[in-house]
């Protein structure tokens, strides 16, 4: 989909991952370290000359769009201070018996 530009995209995403690690969730540093350990370069394809057909290109762009639409910089984490219902309030039977 991106051809030889994948090298720059991978490195930009590594910088982005480290940057959001400083701005929010520290778990991004783990993912950045994992990217460095695994490697940023894609292995060569079996057929580097043939381009993707239109159907696969659309599927690739839709997958990228889905990633961008669902990305959250800070994953779901529990709030401190116990905001929300108590655990016994989450059990419908306990609520019913209290009435």
N, C-alpha and C positions, 0 to 999 in steps of 0.2 A: 504494500500500500504506500509506504513512504520511500522505498528504495534505499539509496545510500544516505538519505537524510536521517535514517533511524539513529545513527551515531550521535548526532547533535540533539535529537529529541530525547534520547536516553540520558544524556548528560544534563540537559536542562531539567528533566524530571528529577534527577538526583539532587540538583541544587534546590529545586522546589521542595523536595521532601525534607531536606535538612532545614530549609527556611521555616516551613510550617512546624518543624520540631521545636524550634526556638519560640515560635509564637503560640503554641498550644500544647498538644499532647506529646509527651516525651517518647511515646512508642514509635514515632516516626523515625527516630534515630536508629532503632532496631531495623526497620525496613530499609533505611539507607545503607546500613552496614551489610545487610543481606544482599542488596543490589551490588555493592562493591565486591563482596565475596563470590557471588554467582557470576558476575561479569555483566558489563553493560552492552557488549556487542552481541548481536544475534548471530547464531551459527549460519554458515552459508546454506542456501537452499539447494535442493537437488537440481532445479532448473531455474537459474537466475535470469535467463533471457526472456522467458515467457511471462507476460504480465497477467494480472488477475482479470478474469472476465467481469463484465458489468454486474452480474448478480453477486459475486463474491465481494466486489468493491463496495456495493451498497450495504451488504451485510457487515463489512468491516467498519464503515462509517456509522452505521446504526449502533454497533457495539461500542464504538468510541463515544457516541452521543449518550448512550445509556450510562456509561461510566461517568461522564461529566455531570449528567443530571442527578446521579445518585451519590456523588462524592460528598463526604462530610469531613472537614479537617479535624474535628474532635469526635472520636467514636462515642457511642452511647455509654455513659458512665453514671453510676449511682450518685445522687446528690448527697452531700454531707448535711447532717442535721435532721434527717428523717422526714423530709418533706413528703407528703402523700399519705395514703392509707397505711395503717398498721397491718402487719402480716395476718392477724386473725380477722381483720375486716375484709380480706380478700377471699376468704372461704365463705361461700354463700350459706352453708349450713350454720356457721357461727353467727352470721348476721341474723338469720331466721330465728334461731333459738333465743337470741337476746331480746326479741320483741315481746 
